[in-house]
Structure formats: C-alpha cells, structure tokens
Amino acid sequence: MTVTSALPDLAVEHLIVPPVRDLGDGFKVRRALPSAQRRTVGPFIFLDHFGPVVFREGAGLNVRPHPHIGLSTLTYLLEGEMVHRDSIGSVETVRPGDVNWMTAGSGIVHSERSPAKLQAQGGTMFGQQIWVALPKALEEMQPGFSNHANGTLPRLQAEGASLTVVAGSAFGERSPVPVYSDLMYVDAVLKPGARLQVPTEHIERAVFVVSGEIEIAGQTGTFGEAQFVVFKPGAEIIVSTRGGAHLMLVGGEPFPEQRHIYWNFVSSSKDRIEQAKDDWRQGRFPEVAGETEFIPLPPEPPRVESAGS
C-alpha cells in the first residue's frame, strides 16, 4: 500500500512513498500515482518509476499487446532500450533520453519489449512511464504516436542544475512533444550545493527523487530516493541539495472533471470504460502487426477508480 502523509509545514502537501512491485525477472516498479490520498497532479494520472534492473541472459521486458483509451503515455528511459509497437503501425526503439509519446484517444493497442539482442545477452532498464489524461473534448481523438530523440529536447543550466524539459513547458523552454494540456515534465540533475526554484506557472506541482537527497525551503526534514513530494498550490518552492540529486519535476493544471481509471482505460465517463472493457473482450480493438499474444482483461480487476486531486 502506498504510504502517504499530510505534512503541516509551508511547502509540502503530501509525501508519497510508493510501494515496490516485482513484475517478474526482477523488474521492480514504484507507482507514485495514483495513490490512496492523491489521485492526480495536474493532468498526470499515473507515474511508474522502474529499475534500475539488470536482466540476466535470456530475460528482458516483455509486455504483451494491451489497450488504452482516453490518455497519452510517455516513456522516458535513463538506461536501456525498449521496442514499442502499436496498432497504428508504429515500430520504434526508445533509448536513454528519448521520449516515446503515444496518444490513445478513441483506442490504441501496443506492446513494449526489450530488443532481441538485449534479451539474448541481458541488459539494464531504468526510467519512468507516465500517463497524461486527455481533456474531455479530446478523449475520443484519433490515436497517434511520435518519438523524440534525446538531442531534440530543450536543455539549460541554472545555478548548478542541468535541466531537460521532457514534455510541456518550464523554465522558459518548451518541449517538442505534442501535449494537449498545460503541464511540465522536467529531468533535473543538481550538483552538490545547488538550489533550484520550481516554476510557479503550473497550479499543481510535485517532484520524484530519482537519487540523492533534497531539502525544501520552509519544510522541515529531508526527502530521499524514490519519494514523491507533492507541493502546496501557490507555494514558492526552492529545492536544495548538499550532496547532489537527480529529480523529475511534474506539474500542470487539473481538469474540472473527474477521471475514472479501470485497468489501462481512462475516461471522464464510466459508461465509456464499460464499452472499452467489452470491446477488448470481444476483440474489437485493432491489432498490432506481427504480434500474436495479448493481455486479457483481468477477470476480477478492482472497481473503477475516480481520479481527482
């Protein structure tokens, strides 16, 4: 169970310590969103942090074809490689520093696997996958996919911090990833002694500590590896580190409507999710060329969850 605590000081609203889940072959995932007390941050509805994992020879990531509706997925690797295949014909290898951006809209199916060479020899995997809910008016848009290579993302230096704007806009820069709402997703590497002011342009903001330890002005204590820190809206946030840290900043404007989550389906309508469930059971989703496997709908998955701040 995700451990979430409300904190009384000025800067931090929640501290979330994601549980570790082993998905097999040592592939460990920490799910920061959704949590019991915090369902979303801005339009971010799901945040998985995985690895670092070392696959033995003959092993690797093998996520069979599965469906999505009503969201965009973003895969960002720090180490390793992953091959994405989807039902609109995309085949792309995501490498460290690249962004794979897939918009499900009315419905898409995809698989995620380690490349054959890495599966034969073994290798590493380390990174994050996030889901961004689509605005209500775009939930049924045409599915799409784009890959953005490492060198195409904006980078800047700020007082001992190396920043990469992975998606959205922050620090005066905008990523080429075609997002559909107000958000930021920033990779920040801080040198020892560095200080970083988190932009205030986004209503809801949070930071995932990939490594190292940070302090936050106005807040007692420190925050360490694999902790997800949700800030209070409107608070001036200054992050500092004594020994250096690697962070992922997220933020954005929340939607006025609730979002419901069931398995891989996200929608503002529970009826739409029921339709997607039936479509997957009955084989009405499009297929991924070259794939013969699929993940069946869980027989007794959890009830539909409502997502909101």
Backbone hydrogen bonds in HBPLUS format (Angstrom, degrees):
<---DONOR---> <-ACCEPTOR-->    atom                        ^
c    i                          cat <-CA-CA->   ^        H-A-AA   ^      H-
h    n   atom  resd res      DA  || num        DHA   H-A  angle D-A-AA Bond
n    s   type  num  typ     dist DA aas  dist angle  dist       angle   num
A0003-VAL N   A0017-VAL O   3.41 MM  14  5.20 165.3  2.43 140.6 136.6     1
A0017-VAL N   A0003-VAL O   2.87 MM  14  5.20 164.0  1.90 154.9 160.4     2
A0005-SER N   A0015-LEU O   3.10 MM  10  5.46 151.1  2.18 140.4 149.3     3
A0015-LEU N   A0005-SER O   3.05 MM  10  5.46 152.7  2.13 149.6 158.2     4
A0232-LYS N   A0011-ALA O   2.93 MM 221  5.72 163.6  1.96 144.2 145.1     5
A0013-GLU N   A0230-VAL O   2.73 MM 217  5.59 157.4  1.78 149.4 157.0     6
A0014-HIS N   A0230-VAL O   3.22 MM 216  5.07 161.4  2.26 132.7 137.0     7
A0230-VAL N   A0014-HIS O   2.87 MM 216  5.07 167.0  1.89 154.1 157.5     8
A0016-ILE N   A0228-PHE O   2.81 MM 212  4.99 171.3  1.82 155.3 157.3     9
A0228-PHE N   A0016-ILE O   2.85 MM 212  4.99 171.9  1.86 159.5 160.8    10
A0021-ARG N   A0029-VAL O   2.84 MM   8  5.18 159.6  1.88 148.8 155.8    11
A0029-VAL N   A0021-ARG O   2.81 MM   8  5.18 157.4  1.86 148.2 155.5    12
A0023-LEU N   A0027-PHE O   2.80 MM   4  5.41 168.5  1.81 162.6 158.6    13
A0027-PHE N   A0024-GLY O   2.97 MM   3  5.55 166.0  1.99 119.4 124.1    14
A0051-GLY N   A0028-LYS O   3.07 MM  23  5.72 158.9  2.12 159.4 166.0    15
A0030-ARG N   A0049-HIS O   2.74 MM  19  5.07 160.9  1.78 148.8 155.6    16
A0049-HIS N   A0030-ARG O   2.83 MM  19  5.07 162.9  1.86 144.8 150.7    17
A0032-ALA N   A0047-LEU O   2.86 MM  15  5.44 142.8  2.00 161.8 169.9    18
A0047-LEU N   A0033-LEU O   3.04 MM  14  4.90 156.7  2.10 124.1 121.3    19
A0035-SER N   A0038-ARG O   2.94 MM   3  5.17 162.3  1.97 138.5 142.5    20
A0041-VAL N   A0044-PHE O   3.11 MM   3  5.22 152.6  2.19 139.8 148.3    21
A0044-PHE N   A0041-VAL O   2.96 MM   3  5.22 148.0  2.06 137.7 134.4    22
A0133-ALA N   A0043-PRO O   2.96 MM  90  5.46 156.9  2.02 162.8 155.7    23
A0045-ILE N   A0131-TRP O   2.98 MM  86  5.67 162.7  2.01 146.6 152.1    24
A0131-TRP N   A0046-PHE O   2.97 MM  85  4.91 155.5  2.03 131.6 133.7    25
A0048-ASP N   A0129-GLN O   2.90 MM  81  5.31 175.6  1.90 163.0 164.4    26
A0129-GLN N   A0048-ASP O   2.98 MM  81  5.31 155.1  2.04 145.1 152.6    27
A0050-PHE N   A0127-GLY O   2.91 MM  77  5.57 162.8  1.94 152.7 158.2    28
A0127-GLY N   A0050-PHE O   3.03 MM  77  5.57 161.3  2.07 154.0 155.4    29
A0053-VAL N   A0125-MET O   2.99 MM  72  5.39 155.7  2.05 147.7 155.5    30
A0125-MET N   A0053-VAL O   3.01 MM  72  5.39 139.0  2.18 146.8 154.2    31
A0055-PHE N   A0123-GLY O   2.63 MM  68  5.19 161.3  1.66 174.1 171.9    32
A0123-GLY N   A0055-PHE O   3.23 MM  68  5.19 139.2  2.41 118.2 129.1    33
A0059-ALA N   A0056-ARG O   3.12 MM   3  5.58 150.4  2.21 139.9 137.5    34
A0058-GLY N   A0119-GLN O   2.74 MM  61  5.15 126.9  2.02 146.4 163.2    35
A0114-SER N   A0061-LEU O   2.77 MM  53  4.97 150.7  1.86 141.8 138.4    36
A0063-VAL N   A0112-GLU O   2.74 MM  49  5.00 165.4  1.76 162.5 160.0    37
A0112-GLU N   A0063-VAL O   3.05 MM  49  5.00 160.2  2.09 138.9 145.2    38
A0295-ILE N   A0065-PRO O   2.93 MM 230  6.12 154.9  1.99 171.7 166.6    39
A0066-HIS N   A0110-HIS O   3.06 MM  44  5.74 144.0  2.20 139.5 145.6    40
A0110-HIS N   A0066-HIS O   3.06 MM  44  5.74 156.3  2.12 154.0 155.0    41
A0068-HIS N   A0108-ILE O   2.89 MM  40  5.57 140.4  2.04 158.9 165.9    42
A0108-ILE N   A0068-HIS O   3.14 MM  40  5.57 151.2  2.23 150.1 156.4    43
A0266-VAL N   A0069-ILE O   3.27 MM 197  5.95 154.7  2.34 132.6 139.7    44
A0070-GLY N   A0105-GLY O   2.86 MM  35  4.71 167.5  1.87 137.4 138.6    45
A0134-LEU N   A0070-GLY O   3.27 MM  64  5.88 165.1  2.29 139.6 135.6    46
A0104-ALA N   A0071-LEU O   2.78 MM  33  5.57 155.7  1.84 162.0 169.6    47
A0072-SER N   A0132-VAL O   2.86 MM  60  5.16 152.6  1.93 144.2 153.4    48
A0132-VAL N   A0072-SER O   2.77 MM  60  5.16 165.1  1.80 157.6 162.4    49
A0073-THR N   A0102-MET O   2.70 MM  29  5.19 155.5  1.76 152.8 159.2    50
A0102-MET N   A0073-THR O   2.96 MM  29  5.19 162.8  1.99 149.7 155.2    51
A0074-LEU N   A0130-ILE O   2.90 MM  56  5.26 157.7  1.95 151.4 154.9    52
A0130-ILE N   A0074-LEU O   2.92 MM  56  5.26 158.3  1.97 148.2 154.7    53
A0075-THR N   A0100-ASN O   2.96 MM  25  5.11 157.8  2.01 143.4 150.7    54
A0100-ASN N   A0075-THR O   3.10 MM  25  5.11 164.3  2.13 145.2 150.2    55
A0076-TYR N   A0128-GLN O   2.95 MM  52  5.43 171.6  1.95 168.3 168.7    56
A0128-GLN N   A0076-TYR O   2.89 MM  52  5.43 163.2  1.92 156.9 161.8    57
A0097-GLY N   A0077-LEU O   2.86 MM  20  5.86 160.1  1.90 159.9 158.2    58
A0078-LEU N   A0126-PHE O   2.71 MM  48  5.37 166.8  1.73 144.0 148.4    59
A0079-GLU N   A0126-PHE O   3.09 MM  47  4.87 155.9  2.15 138.9 136.1    60
A0126-PHE N   A0079-GLU O   3.22 MM  47  4.87 149.1  2.32 132.9 123.9    61
A0082-MET N   A0094-VAL O   3.11 MM  12  5.32 146.5  2.23 143.1 151.9    62
A0094-VAL N   A0082-MET O   2.79 MM  12  5.32 159.2  1.83 163.5 162.7    63
A0083-VAL N   A0113-ARG O   2.65 MM  30  5.23 179.0  1.65 165.6 165.9    64
A0113-ARG N   A0083-VAL O   3.06 MM  30  5.23 160.7  2.10 141.0 146.6    65
A0084-HIS N   A0092-GLU O   2.72 MM   8  5.22 175.5  1.73 163.5 163.1    66
A0092-GLU N   A0084-HIS O   2.92 MM   8  5.22 157.6  1.97 146.6 154.0    67
A0085-ARG N   A0111-SER O   3.24 MM  26  5.38 159.0  2.28 141.5 144.4    68
A0111-SER N   A0085-ARG O   2.84 MM  26  5.38 150.9  1.93 151.1 159.6    69
A0086-ASP N   A0090-SER O   3.07 MM   4  5.40 144.6  2.20 147.4 151.2    70
A0089-GLY N   A0086-ASP O   3.20 MM   3  5.71 156.0  2.26 115.8 118.0    71
A0087-SER N   A0109-VAL O   2.87 MM  22  5.30 134.7  2.07 156.0 162.6    72
A0098-ASP N   A0095-ARG O   2.89 MM   3  5.46 163.9  1.92 145.6 147.7    73
A0099-VAL N   A0148-HIS O   2.88 MM  49  5.04 149.1  1.97 137.8 147.7    74
A0148-HIS N   A0099-VAL O   2.84 MM  49  5.04 160.1  1.88 149.4 155.7    75
A0101-TRP N   A0146-SER O   2.90 MM  45  5.34 171.6  1.91 172.4 173.0    76
A0146-SER N   A0101-TRP O   2.91 MM  45  5.34 149.8  2.00 149.5 158.8    77
A0103-THR N   A0144-GLY O   2.80 MM  41  5.02 161.5  1.84 139.8 146.2    78
A0144-GLY N   A0103-THR O   2.95 MM  41  5.02 154.8  2.01 137.5 143.9    79
A0107-GLY N   A0104-ALA O   2.92 MM   3  5.08 156.3  1.97 137.3 132.0    80
A0106-SER N   A0141-MET O   2.97 MM  35  5.75 151.4  2.06 161.9 157.2    81
A0118-LEU N   A0115-PRO O   3.07 MM   3  5.42 116.2  2.49 105.5 120.0    82
A0119-GLN N   A0115-PRO O   2.92 MM   4  6.23 154.1  1.99 155.2 163.8    83
A0120-ALA N   A0116-ALA O   2.96 MM   4  6.19 146.0  2.08 145.6 154.2    84
A0121-GLN N   A0117-LYS O   3.01 MM   4  6.21 156.2  2.06 147.1 153.4    85
A0122-GLY N   A0118-LEU O   2.62 MM   4  5.05 142.0  1.76 140.8 148.7    86
A0138-LEU N   A0135-PRO O   2.82 MM   3  5.36 153.1  1.89 119.0 127.9    87
A0139-GLU N   A0136-LYS O   3.37 MM   3  5.33 169.9  2.38 105.0 108.0    88
A0141-MET N   A0138-LEU O   3.06 MM   3  5.11 160.2  2.10 119.2 116.5    89
A0152-THR N   A0149-ALA O   2.90 MM   3  5.61 164.8  1.92 127.6 132.8    90
A0153-LEU N   A0150-ASN O   3.44 MM   3  6.08 173.0  2.44 119.6 121.6    91
A0165-VAL N   A0154-PRO O   3.04 MM  11  5.54 155.2  2.10 148.7 156.5    92
A0156-LEU N   A0163-LEU O   3.00 MM   7  5.33 151.7  2.08 143.7 150.5    93
A0163-LEU N   A0156-LEU O   2.87 MM   7  5.33 177.5  1.87 171.3 170.7    94
A0158-ALA N   A0161-ALA O   2.88 MM   3  5.03 154.7  1.94 143.5 150.9    95
A0161-ALA N   A0158-ALA O   3.01 MM   3  5.03 139.9  2.17 102.5 114.9    96
A0191-LYS N   A0160-GLY O   2.92 MM  31  5.40 163.1  1.95 157.3 163.0    97
A0162-SER N   A0189-VAL O   2.85 MM  27  5.14 165.7  1.87 150.2 153.3    98
A0189-VAL N   A0162-SER O   2.93 MM  27  5.14 166.5  1.95 147.9 152.2    99
A0164-THR N   A0187-ASP O   2.85 MM  23  5.06 150.7  1.94 147.7 156.1   100
A0187-ASP N   A0164-THR O   2.90 MM  23  5.06 159.0  1.94 154.1 155.9   101
A0166-VAL N   A0185-TYR O   2.86 MM  19  5.51 126.6  2.15 146.2 162.4   102
A0167-ALA N   A0185-TYR O   3.17 MM  18  5.05 153.5  2.24 138.3 142.0   103
A0185-TYR N   A0167-ALA O   2.93 MM  18  5.05 131.6  2.17 159.0 148.3   104
A0175-SER N   A0168-GLY O   2.90 MM   7  5.53 169.4  1.91 168.7 169.6   105
A0169-SER N   A0183-LEU O   3.11 MM  14  6.63 150.1  2.21 159.8 156.3   106
A0170-ALA N   A0173-GLU O   2.95 MM   3  5.50 152.4  2.03 152.5 161.4   107
A0173-GLU N   A0170-ALA O   2.93 MM   3  5.50 166.7  1.95 122.5 127.0   108
A0179-VAL N   A0177-VAL O   2.90 MM   2  5.92 126.8  2.19 115.6  99.7   109
A0253-GLU N   A0182-ASP O   3.25 MM  71  5.73 147.9  2.36 132.5 137.4   110
A0184-MET N   A0251-GLY O   2.84 MM  67  5.19 142.9  1.98 139.6 137.5   111
A0251-GLY N   A0184-MET O   3.08 MM  67  5.19 130.5  2.33 149.2 143.7   112
A0186-VAL N   A0249-LEU O   2.88 MM  63  4.95 156.3  1.93 139.6 147.6   113
A0249-LEU N   A0186-VAL O   2.79 MM  63  4.95 158.1  1.83 148.6 153.0   114
A0188-ALA N   A0247-LEU O   2.87 MM  59  5.05 176.0  1.87 148.9 150.0   115
A0247-LEU N   A0188-ALA O   2.74 MM  59  5.05 173.6  1.74 160.9 163.2   116
A0190-LEU N   A0245-ALA O   2.74 MM  55  5.15 167.5  1.76 164.9 167.7   117
A0245-ALA N   A0190-LEU O   3.05 MM  55  5.15 154.6  2.11 132.8 138.4   118
A0194-ALA N   A0191-LYS O   3.01 MM   3  5.44 155.5  2.07 143.6 141.6   119
A0193-GLY N   A0241-THR O   2.75 MM  48  5.44 137.1  1.93 135.3 149.6   120
A0241-THR N   A0194-ALA O   3.13 MM  47  5.84 144.7  2.26 159.7 165.5   121
A0196-LEU N   A0239-VAL O   2.68 MM  43  5.09 152.8  1.75 152.6 160.7   122
A0239-VAL N   A0196-LEU O   2.73 MM  43  5.09 164.5  1.75 156.8 152.8   123
A0198-VAL N   A0237-ILE O   2.90 MM  39  5.46 153.9  1.97 148.3 156.9   124
A0204-GLU N   A0252-GLY O   3.09 MM  48  5.46 165.1  2.11 145.2 149.6   125
A0252-GLY N   A0204-GLU O   2.87 MM  48  5.46 146.7  1.98 147.1 156.4   126
A0231-PHE N   A0205-ARG O   2.98 MM  26  5.66 160.2  2.02 144.5 150.7   127
A0206-ALA N   A0250-VAL O   2.87 MM  44  5.38 149.5  1.96 157.1 154.7   128
A0250-VAL N   A0206-ALA O   2.97 MM  44  5.38 169.5  1.98 147.4 149.5   129
A0207-VAL N   A0229-VAL O   2.85 MM  22  5.26 149.7  1.94 141.8 151.8   130
A0229-VAL N   A0207-VAL O   2.83 MM  22  5.26 164.6  1.85 159.9 158.2   131
A0208-PHE N   A0248-MET O   2.84 MM  40  5.11 163.7  1.86 147.8 152.8   132
A0248-MET N   A0208-PHE O   2.90 MM  40  5.11 148.9  1.99 145.2 154.2   133
A0209-VAL N   A0227-GLN O   2.97 MM  18  5.54 167.4  1.98 160.1 163.8   134
A0226-ALA N   A0209-VAL O   2.67 MM  17  5.30 155.4  1.73 166.4 160.9   135
A0210-VAL N   A0246-HIS O   2.79 MM  36  5.28 135.9  1.98 143.4 155.1   136
A0211-SER N   A0246-HIS O   3.23 MM  35  5.12 154.9  2.29 136.1 137.0   137
A0246-HIS N   A0211-SER O   2.98 MM  35  5.12 163.3  2.01 133.6 135.8   138
A0214-ILE N   A0223-PHE O   2.84 MM   9  5.28 161.2  1.88 152.1 158.0   139
A0223-PHE N   A0214-ILE O   2.89 MM   9  5.28 155.9  1.94 150.2 156.8   140
A0215-GLU N   A0240-SER O   2.78 MM  25  5.24 157.9  1.83 150.9 156.0   141
A0240-SER N   A0215-GLU O   2.89 MM  25  5.24 161.2  1.93 150.6 154.1   142
A0219-GLN N   A0216-ILE O   2.96 MM   3  5.51 147.6  2.07 146.8 146.5   143
A0217-ALA N   A0238-ILE O   3.02 MM  21  5.52 165.4  2.04 158.5 161.2   144
A0227-GLN N   A0224-GLY O   3.17 MM   3  5.92 142.9  2.31 145.9 145.4   145
A0235-ALA N   A0232-LYS O   3.17 MM   3  5.64 164.8  2.19 132.2 135.4   146
A0259-ARG N   A0307-ALA O   3.05 MM  48  4.89 167.6  2.07 142.1 145.9   147
A0307-ALA N   A0259-ARG O   2.36 MM  48  4.89 155.2  1.41 162.6 171.3   148
A0260-HIS N   A0267-SER O   2.72 MM   7  5.40 172.4  1.72 157.4 159.6   149
A0267-SER N   A0260-HIS O   3.07 MM   7  5.40 152.7  2.15 145.4 153.5   150
A0261-ILE N   A0305-GLU O   2.68 MM  44  5.10 152.9  1.75 147.9 157.6   151
A0305-GLU N   A0261-ILE O   2.97 MM  44  5.10 170.5  1.98 150.8 149.3   152
A0262-TYR N   A0265-PHE O   2.97 MM   3  5.22 160.8  2.01 148.2 153.2   153
A0265-PHE N   A0262-TYR O   2.86 MM   3  5.22 165.4  1.88 134.2 137.0   154
A0273-ILE N   A0269-SER O   3.36 MM   4  6.70 149.6  2.46 139.7 146.8   155
A0274-GLU N   A0270-LYS O   3.05 MM   4  6.40 154.3  2.11 148.7 155.6   156
A0275-GLN N   A0271-ASP O   2.98 MM   4  6.30 150.5  2.07 146.1 154.1   157
A0276-ALA N   A0272-ARG O   2.97 MM   4  6.27 154.1  2.04 145.1 151.9   158
A0277-LYS N   A0273-ILE O   2.93 MM   4  6.21 158.1  1.98 152.5 158.0   159
A0278-ASP N   A0274-GLU O   3.10 MM   4  6.35 161.2  2.13 146.2 150.5   160
A0279-ASP N   A0275-GLN O   2.82 MM   4  6.06 155.5  1.88 149.5 157.3   161
A0280-TRP N   A0276-ALA O   2.98 MM   4  6.20 155.2  2.04 150.6 155.7   162
A0281-ARG N   A0277-LYS O   3.05 MM   4  6.32 161.4  2.08 148.7 154.0   163
A0282-GLN N   A0278-ASP O   2.93 MM   4  6.07 156.0  1.99 150.3 156.5   164
A0284-ARG N   A0279-ASP O   2.81 MM   5  4.92 162.8  1.84 155.4 154.4   165
A0283-GLY N   A0280-TRP O   3.29 MM   3  5.14 161.1  2.33  99.4 105.0   166
A0291-GLU N   A0288-VAL O   3.11 MM   3  5.67 160.9  2.15 140.0 140.2   167
